[in-house]
Amino acid sequence: MLQGRLFSYGDAHRYRVGINADHLPVNRPHATEARTNSRDGYLYDGRHKGAKNYEPNSFGGPAETGRALWQPLPVTGETGDTEAPSHAEDDNFVQAGNLYRLMSEDEKTRLVENLSQNIAGVSRDDIAERAINNFRQADADFGKRLEAAVQALRG
């Protein structure tokens, strides 16, 4: 009867303490450094110090290893992993471009000003250029205006 409580105690603890419960000194391992990608939120202790927790990134963060996460199990019947199909007509930028073209001139100007201020603060030129190129793929005018605004801010 009491075994059912084992589930609820852990859940109640995580609810109270938050996503970083495993980072608290009392909960984390002492013999090794736990390297999770959980961060921010309630009780964050700042140990990651700006390290990126997504992949791909340009700062040496986590990278896919290509190793299987589990060993295959013998099964009967048809099974397997499938990748999402890639279609030639897929366009990841068409909706963003359509939205930009629907905006009034004032909205476009405000959007470009807002984005350019953020992109101009990026420390690496290759990252800023990749960001601008994404907007350029959505709409050529959008990318051109954004690139000019970023260059003006960077001097």
Helices and strands as residue ranges (DSSP letters): G 2-4, H 5-17, G 21-23, H 94-102, H 105-120, H 125-138, H 140-154
